[in-house]
Amino acid sequence: MTVKTLQDLLAEGVEGRGVLVRSDLNVPLDDNGQITDPGRIIASVPTIQALVEAGAKVVVMAHLGRPKGEPDPKFSLAPVATKLAELLGRNVQLAGDVVGYDALSRSEGLTDGDVLLLENVRFDARETSKDDAERAKLAAAYVELVGDDGAFVSDGFGVVHRKQASVYDVAQVLPHYAGTLVAAEVEVLQKLTQDPARPYAVVLGGSKVSDKLAVIEALAPKVDTLVIGGGMCFTFLAAQGISVGSSLLQEEMIDTCKSLLERFGDVLHLPVDIVAADKFAADAESKTVASTEIPDGWMGLDIGPESVSRFAALLTEAETVFWNGPMGVFEFEKFADGTRGVAEAIVTATGKGAFTVVGGGDSAAAVRTLGLPDDGFSHISTGGGASLEYLEGKELPGISVLEG
């Protein structure tokens, strides 16, 4: 990636300058508005901290959830501001708006080393607009917050696959730099795509085949092992003529899965046993059955122990592993063993010297929920969707704009 980095900006000097930082602070909240996994906030701290210590006036842009282009208290960044302040060890102001009167007045009052977090950028419909002119107007308002001698640091890897005002358009106006997080993520993904060490194993889970189809098509010809788990495995099983009971099934994808199995049957690996349940609930009655014997009316909520054993045998011998998507409904303890077992196998591979990457999203959440060590993996990505699109070979607007 031939772009300027945070280190280049620091070398140029930021003392007294306003710096816009696009971070990915889109963390999960519980029903009480409490953060359940601060991983993305923690990952965003190093770039902000470095700018603060160098005397910049830091204005952070971020989103939370999917508000509909207008303020919604449920998606306020207030809890994020509190957590960020705790991690930075300093006050973090939260603007009451995105680029309105409060954001502008607060930005004008910043002194060297201060941090201002704008309210959820998706409270402004222009942020995600498909209209280039609308996004450009919002980008100009962002730039006004830091002044003509300001700079832009892109550090939200989880959004670089989006052509949005705070990700793409700001970089067309201000001198732009890749933050620590974005630079590290791209370096890792390049390592996965440019002559990876072999055997190369990929583990894909999650609910829908359609969400992972493009990455399966892109990676299956390039890897030695491609393990399929999670809800998506049932469409593959159905493509083999197996009855999957009331398990999650994308009937419109069955023919596609048949084609994938015909073309890549030598590298695709499906579960041989399933933990089935009589309902989708933490306290459901459950039993382990062969994948060919899921009872009518029952649904598969996890892969079984024999599948874990077989997958682990492949993964522990791999030299490169990429994992995206849980093997089951790990949020329910009764159905977490498949995800835990596969994750532990990847940890073992790491310990043997393999290069292992957790592809963000639910996989990263599972690592923390299940109490697995972060340092048991070579890298835990903060951007599931961005990671997948990069591996699919798609251009990421938030990366390509930095190269200009």
Secondary structure by P-SEA (a helix, b strand, c coil): cccccaaaaaaaccccbbbbbbcccccccccccccccaaaaaaaaaaaaaaaaaccbbbbbbccccccccccccccaaaaaaaaaaaacbbbbbbcccccaaaaaaaaaccccbbbbccccccccccccccaaaaaaaaaaaaaaccccbbbbbccccccccccccccccccccbbbbcaaaaaaaaaaaaacccccccbbbbbbcccccccaaaaaaccccccbbbbbccaaaaaaaaaccccccccccccaaaaaaaaaaaccccbbbbcccccccccccccbbbbbcccccccccccccccaaaaaaaaaaaaaccbbbbccccccccccccaaaaaaaaaaaaaaaaaccccccccaaaaaaaaaacccccccccccccaaaaaaaaaccccaaaaaaac
